Amino acid sequence: METQKYHFPILVEQDEDGIFIVSCPVFVGCHTYGKTIDEAMKNIQEVIEMYLEDERPGTLNHFIGFREIELQIAV
């Protein structure tokens, strides 16, 4: 069986308890977490591999990029 490398974008956030939340935006609902970034990245790799059991990379959402928006909020 031939293999091919793919690169998937990963969004990393940290919650108020210090837990790292990671998401892959090319898969709907593809989120996981870890106590460290390394643990979270290992977990998201496993989740992506599970998604790829049912989906082929050519049928996925196309990642465009991240943007930041500035809002002025009264506090």
N, C-alpha and C positions, 0 to 999 in steps of 0.2 A: 504494500500500500504506500502510495506517495504522500508525503507530508508537505505542508506549506506553512510559513510563518505569517501570523496576522498580528497587528498591533491594535489594541482597543484602548480608547480613552477611559480614564478612571478619575472620578471626582472624589476627593478626600476632604472630609470635614471632621471636626472634633466637637463632641457635645459637652454640655456643662459638667459632666462627670469625668471628662478626660478620655472617653471612649472614642475611637476612630471609626467613623462611618464612611464606607466606600460604596460608590455606585458606578455602574457602567451604563452610560446613556444610550447605547445602541440596542440594549435589551430592555423591554418594558418590565419594570419591577425588579430589576437586577441590583439588589442592595445587600450588604452584609456589614459586619463590624468586627473589631478586634481591640484588645487592650493596648496593642502597639500597632504602629503602621505596618510592620512586617507581618504580624498576625492577620491584620485586616487584608493585606494584599494577597496573602496565601489563601484566605477565605474567599476573596472575590475571584481568584483564579479558579477555584473549585466550582463556584457558582457559574462562571462563564462556561466552563467545560460541560456542566450539566445542561445549560441552554443549548450548547452546540451539538448535543446528542439529538436534538429535535430540529434545529435550524442550521442552515448553511450560511456562511458569511455573505454570500451574494444576495440574500433575501433580507438582510438586516437594515435598520435605520442607518442613514448616512450621517455621521457626526460632522457638524460644521464647525463648532467652536463654542467657547464660553464668552459671554459678554458680562459686563458689570454695569449696573444702573445706579445712579445716585438719586436718593430721595431725601427730602427735607421733612423730618417728622417732629412734631411737637412732643416734648417729654415733660 
